[in-house]
Amino acid sequence: MGVLDKFRRWVWRVEERSNELEYRALDTVHDVEDELDERTHGRFYDAVEKADEESEELLERLHLDDEDEADEGRPRGQTPGV
């Protein structure tokens, strides 16, 4: 196994961990939303939903672009950064 293969596996593991953390963060946000909604009896439902939508938009922007858009200028089969 060459150095490049080790690096690719490392990148794959880092990406997988990042996805796990993102899903865990989203789950936590939704749990907090539910708890807040329950404790306030829905008084702040609209504000909480707006904050949730904005946080999802932020996560989408952090991905920079969809993978399809990022692949447009690259020859088929070539991975980013290689």
PDB file as gemmi writes it, atoms N, CA and C in Angstrom:
CRYST1    1.000    1.000    1.000  90.00  90.00  90.00 P 1                      
ATOM      1  N   MET A   1       0.856  -1.171   0.000  1.00  0.00           N  
ATOM      2  CA  MET A   1       0.000   0.000   0.000  1.00  0.00           C  
ATOM      3  C   MET A   1       0.902   1.234   0.000  1.00  0.00           C  
ATOM      4  N   GLY A   2       0.652   2.086  -0.942  1.00  0.00           N  
ATOM      5  CA  GLY A   2       1.470   3.283  -1.061  1.00  0.00           C  
ATOM      6  C   GLY A   2       0.998   4.409  -0.158  1.00  0.00           C  
ATOM      7  N   VAL A   3       1.780   5.441  -0.138  1.00  0.00           N  
ATOM      8  CA  VAL A   3       1.474   6.611   0.678  1.00  0.00           C  
ATOM      9  C   VAL A   3       0.174   7.261   0.208  1.00  0.00           C  
ATOM     10  N   LEU A   4      -0.046   7.287  -1.116  1.00  0.00           N  
ATOM     11  CA  LEU A   4      -1.251   7.896  -1.665  1.00  0.00           C  
ATOM     12  C   LEU A   4      -2.498   7.139  -1.204  1.00  0.00           C  
ATOM     13  N   ASP A   5      -2.425   5.808  -1.181  1.00  0.00           N  
ATOM     14  CA  ASP A   5      -3.559   5.009  -0.711  1.00  0.00           C  
ATOM     15  C   ASP A   5      -3.855   5.280   0.758  1.00  0.00           C  
ATOM     16  N   LYS A   6      -2.822   5.382   1.563  1.00  0.00           N  
ATOM     17  CA  LYS A   6      -3.004   5.692   2.986  1.00  0.00           C  
ATOM     18  C   LYS A   6      -3.642   7.063   3.159  1.00  0.00           C  
ATOM     19  N   PHE A   7      -3.184   8.015   2.356  1.00  0.00           N  
ATOM     20  CA  PHE A   7      -3.739   9.365   2.431  1.00  0.00           C  
ATOM     21  C   PHE A   7      -5.209   9.371   2.030  1.00  0.00           C  
ATOM     22  N   ARG A   8      -5.546   8.654   0.971  1.00  0.00           N  
ATOM     23  CA  ARG A   8      -6.952   8.584   0.526  1.00  0.00           C  
ATOM     24  C   ARG A   8      -7.830   7.957   1.598  1.00  0.00           C  
ATOM     25  N   ARG A   9      -7.340   6.891   2.242  1.00  0.00           N  
ATOM     26  CA  ARG A   9      -8.123   6.271   3.319  1.00  0.00           C  
ATOM     27  C   ARG A   9      -8.305   7.232   4.481  1.00  0.00           C  
ATOM     28  N   TRP A  10      -7.256   7.973   4.796  1.00  0.00           N  
ATOM     29  CA  TRP A  10      -7.338   8.950   5.876  1.00  0.00           C  
ATOM     30  C   TRP A  10      -8.363  10.032   5.540  1.00  0.00           C  
ATOM     31  N   VAL A  11      -8.339  10.539   4.313  1.00  0.00           N  
ATOM     32  CA  VAL A  11      -9.300  11.562   3.885  1.00  0.00           C  
ATOM     33  C   VAL A  11     -10.710  11.013   3.963  1.00  0.00           C  
ATOM     34  N   TRP A  12     -10.917   9.776   3.538  1.00  0.00           N  
ATOM     35  CA  TRP A  12     -12.231   9.162   3.582  1.00  0.00           C  
ATOM     36  C   TRP A  12     -12.740   9.058   5.020  1.00  0.00           C  
ATOM     37  N   ARG A  13     -11.844   8.650   5.943  1.00  0.00           N  
ATOM     38  CA  ARG A  13     -12.243   8.539   7.353  1.00  0.00           C  
ATOM     39  C   ARG A  13     -12.588   9.907   7.943  1.00  0.00           C  
ATOM     40  N   VAL A  14     -11.808  10.924   7.583  1.00  0.00           N  
ATOM     41  CA  VAL A  14     -12.071  12.270   8.088  1.00  0.00           C  
ATOM     42  C   VAL A  14     -13.417  12.758   7.570  1.00  0.00           C  
ATOM     43  N   GLU A  15     -13.706  12.515   6.310  1.00  0.00           N  
ATOM     44  CA  GLU A  15     -14.988  12.929   5.742  1.00  0.00           C  
ATOM     45  C   GLU A  15     -16.145  12.203   6.412  1.00  0.00           C  
ATOM     46  N   GLU A  16     -15.974  10.924   6.666  1.00  0.00           N  
ATOM     47  CA  GLU A  16     -17.006  10.143   7.338  1.00  0.00           C  
ATOM     48  C   GLU A  16     -17.267  10.674   8.748  1.00  0.00           C  
ATOM     49  N   ARG A  17     -16.203  10.990   9.486  1.00  0.00           N  
ATOM     50  CA  ARG A  17     -16.341  11.559  10.837  1.00  0.00           C  
ATOM     51  C   ARG A  17     -17.053  12.906  10.783  1.00  0.00           C  
ATOM     52  N   SER A  18     -16.701  13.702   9.794  1.00  0.00           N  
ATOM     53  CA  SER A  18     -17.329  15.013   9.637  1.00  0.00           C  
ATOM     54  C   SER A  18     -18.829  14.864   9.431  1.00  0.00           C  
ATOM     55  N   ASN A  19     -19.222  13.912   8.600  1.00  0.00           N  
ATOM     56  CA  ASN A  19     -20.645  13.670   8.370  1.00  0.00           C  
ATOM     57  C   ASN A  19     -21.345  13.217   9.642  1.00  0.00           C  
ATOM     58  N   GLU A  20     -20.684  12.349  10.406  1.00  0.00           N  
ATOM     59  CA  GLU A  20     -21.265  11.889  11.667  1.00  0.00           C  
ATOM     60  C   GLU A  20     -21.474  13.065  12.620  1.00  0.00           C  
ATOM     61  N   LEU A  21     -20.490  13.939  12.713  1.00  0.00           N  
ATOM     62  CA  LEU A  21     -20.594  15.100  13.591  1.00  0.00           C  
ATOM     63  C   LEU A  21     -21.710  16.038  13.137  1.00  0.00           C  
ATOM     64  N   GLU A  22     -21.837  16.207  11.823  1.00  0.00           N  
ATOM     65  CA  GLU A  22     -22.892  17.076  11.297  1.00  0.00           C  
ATOM     66  C   GLU A  22     -24.268  16.528  11.666  1.00  0.00           C  
ATOM     67  N   TYR A  23     -24.467  15.218  11.482  1.00  0.00           N  
ATOM     68  CA  TYR A  23     -25.754  14.620  11.827  1.00  0.00           C  
ATOM     69  C   TYR A  23     -26.016  14.697  13.328  1.00  0.00           C  
ATOM     70  N   ARG A  24     -24.977  14.494  14.123  1.00  0.00           N  
ATOM     71  CA  ARG A  24     -25.139  14.587  15.569  1.00  0.00           C  
ATOM     72  C   ARG A  24     -25.517  16.014  15.977  1.00  0.00           C  
ATOM     73  N   ALA A  25     -24.903  17.006  15.335  1.00  0.00           N  
ATOM     74  CA  ALA A  25     -25.222  18.404  15.635  1.00  0.00           C  
ATOM     75  C   ALA A  25     -26.665  18.709  15.259  1.00  0.00           C  
ATOM     76  N   LEU A  26     -27.102  18.237  14.097  1.00  0.00           N  
ATOM     77  CA  LEU A  26     -28.489  18.462  13.682  1.00  0.00           C  
ATOM     78  C   LEU A  26     -29.463  17.798  14.645  1.00  0.00           C  
ATOM     79  N   ASP A  27     -29.160  16.581  15.063  1.00  0.00           N  
ATOM     80  CA  ASP A  27     -30.024  15.892  16.026  1.00  0.00           C  
ATOM     81  C   ASP A  27     -30.108  16.668  17.335  1.00  0.00           C  
ATOM     82  N   THR A  28     -28.990  17.201  17.786  1.00  0.00           N  
ATOM     83  CA  THR A  28     -28.968  17.979  19.026  1.00  0.00           C  
ATOM     84  C   THR A  28     -29.802  19.242  18.879  1.00  0.00           C  
ATOM     85  N   VAL A  29     -29.678  19.917  17.756  1.00  0.00           N  
ATOM     86  CA  VAL A  29     -30.474  21.128  17.516  1.00  0.00           C  
ATOM     87  C   VAL A  29     -31.957  20.787  17.533  1.00  0.00           C  
ATOM     88  N   HIS A  30     -32.331  19.698  16.899  1.00  0.00           N  
ATOM     89  CA  HIS A  30     -33.744  19.312  16.879  1.00  0.00           C  
ATOM     90  C   HIS A  30     -34.232  18.918  18.270  1.00  0.00           C  
ATOM     91  N   ASP A  31     -33.392  18.262  19.056  1.00  0.00           N  
ATOM     92  CA  ASP A  31     -33.778  17.913  20.429  1.00  0.00           C  
ATOM     93  C   ASP A  31     -33.994  19.163  21.269  1.00  0.00           C  
ATOM     94  N   VAL A  32     -33.108  20.140  21.113  1.00  0.00           N  
ATOM     95  CA  VAL A  32     -33.249  21.397  21.852  1.00  0.00           C  
ATOM     96  C   VAL A  32     -34.513  22.123  21.410  1.00  0.00           C  
ATOM     97  N   GLU A  33     -34.776  22.111  20.110  1.00  0.00           N  
ATOM     98  CA  GLU A  33     -36.012  22.711  19.592  1.00  0.00           C  
ATOM     99  C   GLU A  33     -37.235  22.102  20.263  1.00  0.00           C  
ATOM    100  N   ASP A  34     -37.284  20.776  20.289  1.00  0.00           N  
ATOM    101  CA  ASP A  34     -38.429  20.079  20.879  1.00  0.00           C  
ATOM    102  C   ASP A  34     -38.576  20.406  22.362  1.00  0.00           C  
ATOM    103  N   GLU A  35     -37.451  20.417  23.067  1.00  0.00           N  
ATOM    104  CA  GLU A  35     -37.475  20.721  24.503  1.00  0.00           C  
ATOM    105  C   GLU A  35     -37.957  22.145  24.750  1.00  0.00           C  
ATOM    106  N   LEU A  36     -37.434  23.094  23.985  1.00  0.00           N  
ATOM    107  CA  LEU A  36     -37.842  24.488  24.129  1.00  0.00           C  
ATOM    108  C   LEU A  36     -39.327  24.664  23.815  1.00  0.00           C  
ATOM    109  N   ASP A  37     -39.765  24.013  22.757  1.00  0.00           N  
ATOM    110  CA  ASP A  37     -41.169  24.101  22.368  1.00  0.00           C  
ATOM    111  C   ASP A  37     -42.070  23.513  23.458  1.00  0.00           C  
ATOM    112  N   GLU A  38     -41.635  22.415  24.036  1.00  0.00           N  
ATOM    113  CA  GLU A  38     -42.426  21.771  25.087  1.00  0.00           C  
ATOM    114  C   GLU A  38     -42.494  22.638  26.347  1.00  0.00           C  
ATOM    115  N   ARG A  39     -41.353  23.198  26.746  1.00  0.00           N  
ATOM    116  CA  ARG A  39     -41.313  23.990  27.979  1.00  0.00           C  
ATOM    117  C   ARG A  39     -42.003  25.340  27.854  1.00  0.00           C  
ATOM    118  N   THR A  40     -42.035  25.897  26.647  1.00  0.00           N  
ATOM    119  CA  THR A  40     -42.678  27.209  26.464  1.00  0.00           C  
ATOM    120  C   THR A  40     -44.103  27.067  25.923  1.00  0.00           C  
ATOM    121  N   HIS A  41     -44.548  25.831  25.779  1.00  0.00           N  
ATOM    122  CA  HIS A  41     -45.892  25.545  25.267  1.00  0.00           C  
ATOM    123  C   HIS A  41     -46.127  26.197  23.904  1.00  0.00           C  
ATOM    124  N   GLY A  42     -45.092  26.204  23.079  1.00  0.00           N  
ATOM    125  CA  GLY A  42     -45.222  26.671  21.701  1.00  0.00           C  
ATOM    126  C   GLY A  42     -45.164  28.168  21.493  1.00  0.00           C  
ATOM    127  N   ARG A  43     -44.891  28.948  22.546  1.00  0.00           N  
ATOM    128  CA  ARG A  43     -44.878  30.407  22.394  1.00  0.00           C  
ATOM    129  C   ARG A  43     -43.810  30.880  21.413  1.00  0.00           C  
ATOM    130  N   PHE A  44     -42.699  30.189  21.350  1.00  0.00           N  
ATOM    131  CA  PHE A  44     -41.590  30.632  20.506  1.00  0.00           C  
ATOM    132  C   PHE A  44     -41.386  29.706  19.300  1.00  0.00           C  
ATOM    133  N   TYR A  45     -42.433  29.018  18.908  1.00  0.00           N  
ATOM    134  CA  TYR A  45     -42.336  28.048  17.822  1.00  0.00           C  
ATOM    135  C   TYR A  45     -41.801  28.686  16.536  1.00  0.00           C  
ATOM    136  N   ASP A  46     -42.362  29.837  16.155  1.00  0.00           N  
ATOM    137  CA  ASP A  46     -41.942  30.486  14.908  1.00  0.00           C  
ATOM    138  C   ASP A  46     -40.473  30.896  14.938  1.00  0.00           C  
ATOM    139  N   ALA A  47     -40.028  31.447  16.043  1.00  0.00           N  
ATOM    140  CA  ALA A  47     -38.629  31.869  16.157  1.00  0.00           C  
ATOM    141  C   ALA A  47     -37.691  30.665  16.112  1.00  0.00           C  
ATOM    142  N   VAL A  48     -38.086  29.596  16.769  1.00  0.00           N  
ATOM    143  CA  VAL A  48     -37.259  28.395  16.790  1.00  0.00           C  
ATOM    144  C   VAL A  48     -37.191  27.783  15.390  1.00  0.00           C  
ATOM    145  N   GLU A  49     -38.298  27.737  14.686  1.00  0.00           N  
ATOM    146  CA  GLU A  49     -38.305  27.196  13.331  1.00  0.00           C  
ATOM    147  C   GLU A  49     -37.451  28.037  12.392  1.00  0.00           C  
ATOM    148  N   LYS A  50     -37.518  29.361  12.553  1.00  0.00           N  
ATOM    149  CA  LYS A  50     -36.696  30.236  11.718  1.00  0.00           C  
ATOM    150  C   LYS A  50     -35.214  29.987  11.984  1.00  0.00           C  
ATOM    151  N   ALA A  51     -34.841  29.844  13.236  1.00  0.00           N  
ATOM    152  CA  ALA A  51     -33.447  29.560  13.590  1.00  0.00           C  
ATOM    153  C   ALA A  51     -33.017  28.209  13.019  1.00  0.00           C  
ATOM    154  N   ASP A  52     -33.905  27.237  13.040  1.00  0.00           N  
ATOM    155  CA  ASP A  52     -33.602  25.923  12.484  1.00  0.00           C  
ATOM    156  C   ASP A  52     -33.365  26.011  10.977  1.00  0.00           C  
ATOM    157  N   GLU A  53     -34.213  26.726  10.281  1.00  0.00           N  
ATOM    158  CA  GLU A  53     -34.049  26.882   8.835  1.00  0.00           C  
ATOM    159  C   GLU A  53     -32.742  27.590   8.504  1.00  0.00           C  
ATOM    160  N   GLU A  54     -32.410  28.624   9.274  1.00  0.00           N  
ATOM    161  CA  GLU A  54     -31.167  29.356   9.030  1.00  0.00           C  
ATOM    162  C   GLU A  54     -29.946  28.493   9.318  1.00  0.00           C  
ATOM    163  N   SER A  55     -30.028  27.642  10.340  1.00  0.00           N  
ATOM    164  CA  SER A  55     -28.892  26.768  10.637  1.00  0.00           C  
ATOM    165  C   SER A  55     -28.706  25.738   9.529  1.00  0.00           C  
ATOM    166  N   GLU A  56     -29.792  25.233   8.964  1.00  0.00           N  
ATOM    167  CA  GLU A  56     -29.684  24.294   7.854  1.00  0.00           C  
ATOM    168  C   GLU A  56     -29.095  24.971   6.619  1.00  0.00           C  
ATOM    169  N   GLU A  57     -29.498  26.227   6.370  1.00  0.00           N  
ATOM    170  CA  GLU A  57     -28.929  26.972   5.251  1.00  0.00           C  
ATOM    171  C   GLU A  57     -27.432  27.184   5.445  1.00  0.00           C  
ATOM    172  N   LEU A  58     -27.026  27.466   6.676  1.00  0.00           N  
ATOM    173  CA  LEU A  58     -25.614  27.655   6.974  1.00  0.00           C  
ATOM    174  C   LEU A  58     -24.828  26.376   6.708  1.00  0.00           C  
ATOM    175  N   LEU A  59     -25.371  25.238   7.122  1.00  0.00           N  
ATOM    176  CA  LEU A  59     -24.694  23.972   6.868  1.00  0.00           C  
ATOM    177  C   LEU A  59     -24.568  23.704   5.373  1.00  0.00           C  
ATOM    178  N   GLU A  60     -25.608  24.054   4.617  1.00  0.00           N  
ATOM    179  CA  GLU A  60     -25.531  23.874   3.167  1.00  0.00           C  
ATOM    180  C   GLU A  60     -24.436  24.755   2.578  1.00  0.00           C  
ATOM    181  N   ARG A  61     -24.324  25.990   3.060  1.00  0.00           N  
ATOM    182  CA  ARG A  61     -23.290  26.890   2.541  1.00  0.00           C  
ATOM    183  C   ARG A  61     -21.896  26.415   2.932  1.00  0.00           C  
ATOM    184  N   LEU A  62     -21.769  25.773   4.089  1.00  0.00           N  
ATOM    185  CA  LEU A  62     -20.470  25.267   4.512  1.00  0.00           C  
ATOM    186  C   LEU A  62     -19.974  24.138   3.622  1.00  0.00           C  
ATOM    187  N   HIS A  63     -20.895  23.469   2.957  1.00  0.00           N  
ATOM    188  CA  HIS A  63     -20.496  22.428   2.009  1.00  0.00           C  
ATOM    189  C   HIS A  63     -19.968  23.044   0.728  1.00  0.00           C  
ATOM    190  N   LEU A  64     -20.016  24.377   0.642  1.00  0.00           N  
ATOM    191  CA  LEU A  64     -19.532  25.184  -0.464  1.00  0.00           C  
ATOM    192  C   LEU A  64     -20.354  24.997  -1.726  1.00  0.00           C  
ATOM    193  N   ASP A  65     -20.462  23.830  -2.252  1.00  0.00           N  
ATOM    194  CA  ASP A  65     -21.281  23.530  -3.426  1.00  0.00           C  
ATOM    195  C   ASP A  65     -21.707  22.080  -3.337  1.00  0.00           C  
ATOM    196  N   ASP A  66     -22.699  21.730  -4.130  1.00  0.00           N  
ATOM    197  CA  ASP A  66     -23.042  20.318  -4.235  1.00  0.00           C  
ATOM    198  C   ASP A  66     -21.893  19.607  -4.929  1.00  0.00           C  
ATOM    199  N   GLU A  67     -21.750  18.324  -4.683  1.00  0.00           N  
ATOM    200  CA  GLU A  67     -20.674  17.565  -5.314  1.00  0.00           C  
ATOM    201  C   GLU A  67     -20.792  17.599  -6.822  1.00  0.00           C  
ATOM    202  N   ASP A  68     -22.023  17.610  -7.342  1.00  0.00           N  
ATOM    203  CA  ASP A  68     -22.219  17.646  -8.789  1.00  0.00           C  
ATOM    204  C   ASP A  68     -21.618  18.913  -9.380  1.00  0.00           C  
ATOM    205  N   GLU A  69     -21.855  20.050  -8.744  1.00  0.00           N  
ATOM    206  CA  GLU A  69     -21.334  21.311  -9.240  1.00  0.00           C  
ATOM    207  C   GLU A  69     -19.819  21.353  -9.128  1.00  0.00           C  
ATOM    208  N   ALA A  70     -19.270  20.767  -8.077  1.00  0.00           N  
ATOM    209  CA  ALA A  70     -17.821  20.776  -7.877  1.00  0.00           C  
ATOM    210  C   ALA A  70     -17.120  19.899  -8.898  1.00  0.00           C  
ATOM    211  N   ASP A  71     -17.811  18.884  -9.415  1.00  0.00           N  
ATOM    212  CA  ASP A  71     -17.210  17.954 -10.361  1.00  0.00           C  
ATOM    213  C   ASP A  71     -17.247  18.447 -11.799  1.00  0.00           C  
ATOM    214  N   GLU A  72     -17.939  19.544 -12.091  1.00  0.00           N  
ATOM    215  CA  GLU A  72     -18.140  19.974 -13.466  1.00  0.00           C  
ATOM    216  C   GLU A  72     -16.846  20.222 -14.223  1.00  0.00           C  
ATOM    217  N   GLY A  73     -15.867  20.871 -13.627  1.00  0.00           N  
ATOM    218  CA  GLY A  73     -14.655  21.224 -14.341  1.00  0.00           C  
ATOM    219  C   GLY A  73     -13.575  20.165 -14.301  1.00  0.00           C  
ATOM    220  N   ARG A  74     -13.848  19.017 -13.719  1.00  0.00           N  
ATOM    221  CA  ARG A  74     -12.824  17.999 -13.522  1.00  0.00           C  
ATOM    222  C   ARG A  74     -13.106  16.820 -14.444  1.00  0.00           C  
ATOM    223  N   PRO A  75     -12.077  16.256 -15.051  1.00  0.00           N  
ATOM    224  CA  PRO A  75     -12.286  15.066 -15.888  1.00  0.00           C  
ATOM    225  C   PRO A  75     -12.857  13.917 -15.073  1.00  0.00           C  
ATOM    226  N   ARG A  76     -13.633  13.081 -15.725  1.00  0.00           N  
ATOM    227  CA  ARG A  76     -14.289  11.944 -15.059  1.00  0.00           C  
ATOM    228  C   ARG A  76     -13.235  11.025 -14.435  1.00  0.00           C  
ATOM    229  N   GLY A  77     -13.483  10.619 -13.192  1.00  0.00           N  
ATOM    230  CA  GLY A  77     -12.592   9.699 -12.513  1.00  0.00           C  
ATOM    231  C   GLY A  77     -11.490  10.366 -11.708  1.00  0.00           C  
ATOM    232  N   GLN A  78     -11.319  11.662 -11.892  1.00  0.00           N  
ATOM    233  CA  GLN A  78     -10.263  12.369 -11.142  1.00  0.00           C  
ATOM    234  C   GLN A  78     -10.863  12.893  -9.853  1.00  0.00           C  
ATOM    235  N   THR A  79     -10.188  12.659  -8.742  1.00  0.00           N  
ATOM    236  CA  THR A  79     -10.682  13.106  -7.458  1.00  0.00           C  
ATOM    237  C   THR A  79     -10.143  14.476  -7.132  1.00  0.00           C  
ATOM    238  N   PRO A  80     -10.854  15.260  -6.299  1.00  0.00           N  
ATOM    239  CA  PRO A  80     -10.379  16.595  -5.946  1.00  0.00           C  
ATOM    240  C   PRO A  80      -9.029  16.548  -5.256  1.00  0.00           C  
ATOM    241  N   GLY A  81      -8.185  17.484  -5.582  1.00  0.00           N  
ATOM    242  CA  GLY A  81      -6.906  17.617  -4.915  1.00  0.00           C  
ATOM    243  C   GLY A  81      -5.854  16.597  -5.315  1.00  0.00           C  
ATOM    244  N   VAL A  82      -6.158  15.750  -6.288  1.00  0.00           N  
ATOM    245  CA  VAL A  82      -5.182  14.721  -6.706  1.00  0.00           C  
ATOM    246  C   VAL A  82      -4.666  15.058  -8.074  1.00  0.00           C  
TER     247      VAL A  82                                                      
END                                                                             
